[in-house]
Amino acid sequence: TLVEPRDIFDFSKDATDNSRLYGRSILLQYAWLWEFCGHFARSYASDPLWRERGHISGNDLLSLFREVDSACSNITKLCFRASKWRPRTSVSVASHGQVSLQSLSGIVVLPEDFEEIETSVLQKEGCHEAISTAKSILQGQTQIKRDNRLVLVAASVCYSHAVDSYLFLAERNSDVAKDGSVDLGTINKISTKSDEPVAPLLRQRLGDASNEIGKILLAESRSVLLNEHDRDQGRNVSHVSAIMLASAQFWFSQGLDQFTAGKDLRNIALLRCNLCQCCKIRANTNVILPGQARSNKDQDKKSNAEIFLQKAVDHLVSAHEAMG
């Protein structure tokens, strides 16, 4: 494994300056490694020549990332977990473990959403069945589409590891500066800017990957509603589409968070427009999602439609404000 000695990541007051600096240099290399993995994944997803020329397949690339994750496991264990530091950007944390390098479908139903779907429209078994059906539909995509989606999800995981590493380094640099035990000039030689620990370009790339995943899931949600998938197997297309739409909203929200943190106004407007599309689907179809209680009363249905149309308008207003 990449790191074995436990005292490398000793950031306490009693640690020697060399130990602190060496630990930070290892963490910086760790961040760079995941950042390059994210670049590789985005390049593969955007350039078909990687596949057409036989350089590498999607499965090969995913296996490579999993090997990197395994090789770097001690950094996660000895540094982040030992310090009881909670990642801020990790999509694995945001998705409550539903997204990782071992789980790359892109389907994410947050616990609170699951509970509301379960209590309002589906039994627990039915909700799980809808999630499984959504995953099976995605698994049935053509290999090129499936590989692109899986690799983009992997890119978001890689980039989020890099972002969290930079944030961790920035916090530790701040702690050391407060102690006054190490000269700030020495720290800054191997760290990012104190006022901007994560480069806006890195946040933009993570946001781009999240946006692309959201667009894929939004398109699949529409496809399900338009009956492009077989109903003969007893699928409830409304519930399956709801799962995909909820997942698309998750990814758009993740991208919006990154663009907001990076002050990328144009992309903030773009993500707001995509979220507006999600709200319009909820308002104009019978898609059942959290916050939309099932009722046969026309007035209730009208109320739900009005609520989601208002949310769509709010997103458009926010997009307009972002563009100035």
Salt bridges, closest charged atoms under 4 A:
GLU35 OE2 - HIS39 NE2 3.83
GLU171 OE2 - ARG88 NH2 2.35
ASP175 OD2 - ARG172 NH1 3.55
ASP208 OD2 - ARG42 NH2 3.82
GLU212 OE2 - LYS215 NZ 3.32
GLU220 OE1 - HIS229 NE2 3.59
